[in-house]
């Protein structure tokens, strides 16, 4: 016996329940495929967020330090040039 789409009748509640089950199953499969379905998943995600925050902070510090080094270098060059000009 072959079912036709026209033969199937679902209520809104049945359709929503079926979609919820499918979405839940798909989410579990997706999490399992990346190794985040176990009991340590929350800990892993927290650790990943902490690592990402640390990386962002490090990147910000690197830029800040680079700008400071460039500024000090330029000011040192200017001070040296002024000192050499005054000692002529």
Secondary structure as UniProt FT lines:
FT   HELIX           5..7
FT   HELIX           12..33
FT   TURN            34..35
FT   TURN            39..40
FT   HELIX           41..86
//
